[in-house]
C-alpha cells in the first residue's frame, strides 16, 4: 500500500514522500480500515518533526504519520460491532496511508447525515473538548462564560460548540483575521483578534467587566488567559499549538492573585489511564452529534491524495487553515447496507 513513512525527523515538510509499504498486520480483534480521508492536526506537525512529548515514549521511528481518519471497515472479528463496509471515523497512528488497523474502541460510526470528510473534520476534537470542558475538569455550567483561544482551529471550533451545548451563556473566540472571525461568529460566538494588543481588555469588556469563568487553551497562552479570567475561574491547558516548541513561563503570583485553577488535560494520556471514563466522554459526545449540537467545519481548500499531505501540513503550520484541513485519500465512500451494532 501507499503511505507517508518516515525513518528520520523532518525539518522541511516538503521532504515528506509517499512510500510503498506492506499492508498493516491486524491483530485478531482489530479492525482493518480502508482510509478514505485523513485530518491534518498540529500533533501531526510535531510528530513529523520529533517535537511531541509522545516521541519520547509512545511514538518512535520509523512510523507512518497521521493521527485522525475516516474510512470504511474492510474486515472485523465476528464479535465486532462493525460489519465490513461500515463507514467509521477515529484516531490511530498511521492514518496517512491507504489502510490502517485499529482497535474497535478507537473508532465510531459516521453519522448518516455526514460524509466521511465531515466526520474526519470532527475527528477526536469534539471528544477532547467535551473531556476538557465537561464534568470532572472544566465543569462548565449553564450561564457561565467561556473563552476559547485558537478558536478558529479544528479543536477551537469544537470547543465553541461543546461549550454552547453545555449551556454557556457567552462564548468568546480569539482568532487572527477577519476570515477566521467570520468562522467563529458563524458558530454563535463573539470574536476578538489577538493582533490587537489590547484583546484581553476587549474580552473583559464583553463580559461586562467580570471576566470569563473558563479559558480553553490549546495554544499555550496561560498568561494572557489569566488577564481575561474572573476571580476563581479555571484555565484548561490542552496544548501548545502556538508555542513553536518553546514553552511559556508564567509568574505564579498571577495565578494566586486570580485565585485561578490551572488544569492540564491530555486526552490521550487520560484515555490510557482511564479508558472507562473516555468511553463515557465519547458516548456523551456522540449524543451531542446526534442532536446536531456539533457540526463539522471543513477548511475550503481541496487536498486530493497522499501527495497533497505535505502541502496541507505546510498550510496548517503557516496558520492559513480554519476548521480542519482534510485530505481525500480514496474517493469512494461505500456504505454497507447494515448499520453497526452499538
C-alpha positions as CSV (number, residue, x, y, z in Angstrom):
1,X,0.0,0.0,0.0
2,X,1.0,3.7,-0.2
3,X,1.8,5.7,2.9
4,X,3.7,8.6,4.3
5,X,6.5,6.8,6.1
6,X,9.4,8.5,7.9
7,X,12.5,7.0,9.3
8,X,14.0,10.3,10.5
9,X,12.5,13.5,11.8
10,X,12.0,16.2,9.2
11,X,12.7,19.9,9.3
12,X,11.2,20.7,5.9
13,X,7.7,19.3,5.4
14,X,8.2,19.2,1.6
15,X,10.7,16.4,2.2
16,X,7.9,14.1,3.1
17,X,7.4,11.4,0.4
18,X,5.0,8.6,-0.4
19,X,6.4,5.2,0.1
20,X,5.2,1.7,-0.8
21,X,5.0,-0.4,2.3
22,X,3.4,-3.7,3.3
23,X,-0.3,-3.5,4.4
24,X,-0.5,-3.4,8.2
25,X,-0.8,-6.6,10.2
26,X,-4.0,-6.5,12.2
27,X,-4.5,-8.4,15.5
28,X,-7.3,-10.9,15.8
29,X,-9.7,-8.4,17.3
30,X,-8.6,-5.3,15.4
31,X,-10.5,-3.6,12.5
32,X,-8.8,-3.3,9.1
33,X,-10.0,0.0,7.6
34,X,-9.5,1.5,4.1
35,X,-8.7,5.1,4.8
36,X,-10.8,7.5,2.7
37,X,-9.9,10.7,4.4
38,X,-7.2,11.9,6.8
39,X,-7.3,15.0,9.0
40,X,-4.3,17.4,9.4
41,X,-3.6,18.3,13.0
42,X,-1.0,20.2,14.9
43,X,0.0,16.9,16.5
44,X,1.0,15.6,13.1
45,X,3.4,18.5,12.6
46,X,5.0,17.8,16.0
47,X,5.3,14.1,15.3
48,X,6.9,14.7,11.9
49,X,9.5,16.9,13.5
50,X,10.1,14.7,16.6
51,X,8.9,17.6,18.9
52,X,5.9,16.0,20.6
53,X,6.3,14.7,24.2
54,X,5.0,11.3,22.9
55,X,8.0,11.0,20.7
56,X,9.9,10.1,23.8
57,X,7.6,7.2,24.7
58,X,4.7,6.2,22.5
59,X,5.6,7.3,19.0
60,X,9.0,6.5,17.7
61,X,10.7,6.0,14.4
62,X,10.1,4.5,11.9
63,X,6.5,5.4,11.7
64,X,3.6,6.2,9.3
65,X,2.4,9.7,10.0
66,X,-1.2,10.7,10.7
67,X,-3.4,10.5,13.7
68,X,-7.1,11.0,12.6
69,X,-9.0,9.5,9.8
70,X,-12.3,8.3,8.3
71,X,-12.8,5.3,6.2
72,X,-14.6,2.0,5.5
73,X,-14.2,-1.2,7.5
74,X,-12.6,-3.9,5.3
75,X,-12.6,-6.7,7.9
76,X,-13.5,-7.3,11.5
77,X,-13.7,-10.0,14.1
78,X,-17.1,-12.0,14.1
79,X,-17.8,-10.4,17.5
80,X,-17.2,-6.9,16.4
81,X,-19.9,-4.2,16.5
82,X,-18.8,-3.1,13.0
83,X,-19.6,-5.0,9.7
84,X,-17.3,-4.8,6.7
85,X,-18.5,-1.8,4.6
86,X,-19.4,0.3,7.6
87,X,-18.2,3.9,7.5
88,X,-16.2,4.9,10.6
89,X,-14.1,7.8,11.9
90,X,-11.5,7.7,14.6
91,X,-7.9,8.0,15.6
92,X,-4.7,6.0,15.4
93,X,-1.1,6.5,14.5
94,X,-0.6,5.7,10.8
95,X,-3.6,7.4,9.2
96,X,-1.6,8.9,6.3
97,X,-1.9,5.6,4.4
98,X,-4.4,3.7,2.3
99,X,-5.1,1.2,5.1
100,X,-4.9,1.2,8.9
101,X,-5.5,-1.3,11.7
102,X,-7.0,-0.1,15.0
103,X,-8.8,-1.5,18.0
104,X,-12.6,-1.1,17.9
105,X,-12.7,1.4,20.8
106,X,-10.7,3.9,18.6
107,X,-13.5,4.4,16.0
108,X,-17.1,5.5,15.9
109,X,-19.7,5.1,13.2
110,X,-20.0,8.0,10.8
111,X,-23.4,9.7,11.4
112,X,-25.7,9.0,8.4
113,X,-26.1,12.7,7.6
114,X,-22.3,13.3,7.4
115,X,-19.8,12.5,4.6
116,X,-16.6,10.8,5.6
117,X,-14.8,14.1,5.1
118,X,-17.1,15.8,7.5
119,X,-16.7,13.1,10.1
120,X,-12.9,13.3,9.6
121,X,-13.0,17.0,10.3
122,X,-14.7,16.5,13.7
123,X,-12.4,13.5,14.5
124,X,-11.4,13.4,18.1
125,X,-11.6,17.1,18.6
126,X,-15.2,17.1,19.9
127,X,-14.3,14.4,22.5
128,X,-11.2,16.3,23.6
129,X,-13.3,19.5,24.0
130,X,-16.0,17.6,25.9
131,X,-13.5,15.9,28.2
132,X,-11.9,19.2,29.0
133,X,-15.0,21.4,29.4
134,X,-17.3,18.8,30.9
135,X,-17.7,17.3,34.3
136,X,-14.6,16.4,36.1
137,X,-12.4,19.0,34.5
138,X,-13.7,22.4,33.3
139,X,-17.2,21.6,34.6
140,X,-18.8,24.3,32.5
141,X,-22.3,25.2,33.9
142,X,-25.3,26.9,32.3
143,X,-25.0,30.6,32.3
144,X,-21.2,30.7,32.5
145,X,-18.8,32.4,30.1
146,X,-16.1,30.6,28.2
147,X,-13.0,31.9,26.3
148,X,-11.6,29.8,23.6
149,X,-8.1,30.5,22.4
150,X,-7.1,29.4,18.9
151,X,-10.9,29.4,18.3
152,X,-10.9,29.0,14.5
153,X,-8.8,25.8,14.5
154,X,-10.2,22.3,14.5
155,X,-10.1,22.0,18.3
156,X,-11.3,25.5,18.8
157,X,-14.4,25.2,16.7
158,X,-15.3,22.0,18.6
159,X,-14.7,23.7,21.9
160,X,-17.1,26.6,20.9
161,X,-19.8,24.1,20.0
162,X,-19.3,22.0,23.1
163,X,-19.3,25.0,25.5
164,X,-22.5,26.2,23.9
165,X,-24.1,22.8,24.2
166,X,-23.2,22.7,27.9
167,X,-25.1,25.9,28.4
168,X,-22.5,28.6,28.3
169,X,-24.3,31.9,28.1
170,X,-21.4,33.6,26.3
171,X,-18.6,32.1,24.3
172,X,-15.7,34.3,23.1
173,X,-13.2,33.1,20.5
174,X,-9.7,34.5,20.0
175,X,-8.6,34.4,16.3
176,X,-6.3,36.2,13.8
177,X,-8.0,37.9,10.9
178,X,-11.4,38.8,9.6
179,X,-11.9,35.4,7.8
180,X,-11.4,33.5,11.0
181,X,-13.6,35.9,12.9
182,X,-16.4,35.1,10.5
183,X,-15.9,31.4,11.1
184,X,-16.2,31.8,14.9
185,X,-19.2,34.1,14.6
186,X,-21.0,31.6,12.3
187,X,-20.9,29.2,15.3
188,X,-22.6,31.8,17.6
189,X,-19.6,33.1,19.5
190,X,-18.2,36.5,19.8
191,X,-14.8,37.1,18.3
192,X,-11.7,39.1,19.2
193,X,-8.5,39.5,17.2
194,X,-5.2,38.7,19.0
195,X,-3.4,41.0,16.7
196,X,-4.8,43.9,18.7
197,X,-2.5,44.1,21.8
198,X,-5.5,45.0,23.9
199,X,-7.5,42.0,23.1
200,X,-7.7,40.7,26.7
201,X,-9.3,44.0,27.7
202,X,-11.8,43.5,25.0
203,X,-12.7,40.1,26.4
204,X,-13.3,41.5,29.8
205,X,-15.5,44.2,28.3
206,X,-17.6,41.5,26.5
207,X,-18.3,40.0,30.0
208,X,-19.4,43.4,31.4
209,X,-16.1,43.7,33.3
210,X,-16.4,40.4,35.2
211,X,-14.0,38.2,33.2
212,X,-14.7,34.7,31.9
213,X,-15.4,31.6,34.1
214,X,-13.3,29.2,32.0
215,X,-10.5,29.6,29.5
216,X,-9.9,26.8,27.0
217,X,-6.3,27.0,25.9
218,X,-5.0,24.7,23.1
219,X,-2.2,27.1,22.1
220,X,-0.2,27.9,25.2
221,X,-1.2,31.3,26.3
222,X,-1.9,31.0,30.0
223,X,-0.5,34.4,30.9
224,X,-3.0,36.1,28.5
225,X,-5.8,33.8,29.7
226,X,-5.2,35.0,33.3
227,X,-5.8,38.6,32.2
228,X,-9.3,37.5,30.9
229,X,-10.3,35.3,33.9
230,X,-12.6,36.2,36.7
231,X,-11.5,35.6,40.2
232,X,-11.8,31.9,41.0
233,X,-12.0,30.9,37.3
234,X,-10.3,28.0,35.5
235,X,-7.8,27.7,32.7
236,X,-7.8,24.4,30.8
237,X,-4.4,23.8,29.2
238,X,-4.9,21.3,26.4
239,X,-2.0,22.0,24.1
240,X,0.7,24.4,22.9
241,X,0.0,24.9,19.2
242,X,1.3,28.5,19.1
243,X,4.5,28.0,21.1
244,X,6.8,26.7,18.4
245,X,8.3,24.2,20.8
246,X,9.2,27.0,23.3
247,X,7.2,26.6,26.5
248,X,5.6,29.5,28.2
249,X,6.8,30.7,31.6
250,X,4.1,32.2,33.9
251,X,4.6,34.2,37.1
252,X,2.7,32.1,39.7
253,X,1.7,35.2,41.7
254,X,-0.7,35.9,38.9
255,X,-2.4,32.5,39.5
256,X,-2.6,33.4,43.2
257,X,-4.0,36.8,42.7
258,X,-6.8,35.5,40.4
259,X,-7.5,32.5,42.7
260,X,-7.2,30.6,39.5
261,X,-7.3,26.9,38.8
262,X,-4.9,25.8,36.1
263,X,-5.7,22.3,34.9
264,X,-3.8,20.3,32.3
265,X,-5.8,18.0,30.2
266,X,-4.2,15.3,28.0
267,X,-6.9,13.3,26.2
268,X,-4.6,10.6,25.0
269,X,-2.9,10.0,28.4
270,X,-6.3,10.2,30.2
271,X,-7.6,7.6,27.8
272,X,-4.7,5.3,28.5
273,X,-5.2,5.7,32.3
274,X,-9.0,5.8,32.4
275,X,-10.5,4.0,29.4
276,X,-13.9,3.7,31.1
277,X,-14.0,7.5,31.6
278,X,-13.1,8.0,28.0
279,X,-15.9,5.7,26.9
280,X,-18.4,7.9,28.8
281,X,-16.9,11.0,27.2
282,X,-17.3,9.5,23.7
283,X,-20.9,8.4,24.5
284,X,-21.8,12.0,25.6
285,X,-20.0,13.5,22.6
286,X,-21.8,11.2,20.1
287,X,-25.1,12.2,21.8
288,X,-24.4,15.8,21.1
289,X,-23.5,14.9,17.5
290,X,-26.8,13.0,17.1
291,X,-28.7,16.1,18.2
292,X,-26.8,18.3,15.8
293,X,-25.1,20.2,18.6
294,X,-21.8,19.7,16.9
295,X,-21.3,20.3,13.2
296,X,-18.2,19.8,11.0
297,X,-16.1,22.8,9.9
298,X,-14.1,21.7,6.9
299,X,-11.4,24.0,5.5
300,X,-12.3,25.1,2.0
301,X,-9.0,24.0,0.3
302,X,-9.3,20.7,-1.6
303,X,-6.4,18.3,-0.8
304,X,-6.5,15.3,-3.0
305,X,-4.3,12.3,-2.5
306,X,-1.4,11.4,-0.2
307,X,0.8,13.6,-2.4
308,X,-1.0,16.6,-1.1
309,X,-0.3,15.9,2.6
310,X,2.9,17.9,2.7
311,X,1.1,21.0,1.4
312,X,-1.7,20.6,3.8
313,X,0.7,20.3,6.7
314,X,2.5,23.4,5.5
315,X,-0.8,25.3,5.3
316,X,-1.5,24.3,8.9
317,X,2.0,25.3,10.1
318,X,1.5,28.8,8.4
319,X,-1.9,29.2,10.1
320,X,-3.7,29.5,6.9
321,X,-6.3,26.9,7.8
322,X,-9.5,27.4,9.7
323,X,-11.6,24.5,10.9
324,X,-9.9,21.2,9.9
325,X,-7.9,20.6,6.8
326,X,-9.0,17.2,5.4
327,X,-7.1,15.2,2.7
328,X,-9.1,12.8,0.5
329,X,-7.1,9.6,0.3
330,X,-9.7,7.5,-1.6
331,X,-12.8,8.9,-3.4
332,X,-15.2,6.0,-2.9
333,X,-17.2,6.1,0.3
334,X,-19.0,2.8,0.2
335,X,-21.8,2.4,2.8
336,X,-22.8,-1.1,3.9
337,X,-26.5,-1.8,3.9
338,X,-26.3,-2.9,7.6
339,X,-25.9,-0.5,10.5
340,X,-23.3,-1.2,13.1
341,X,-24.4,-2.9,16.3
342,X,-23.9,-0.4,19.1
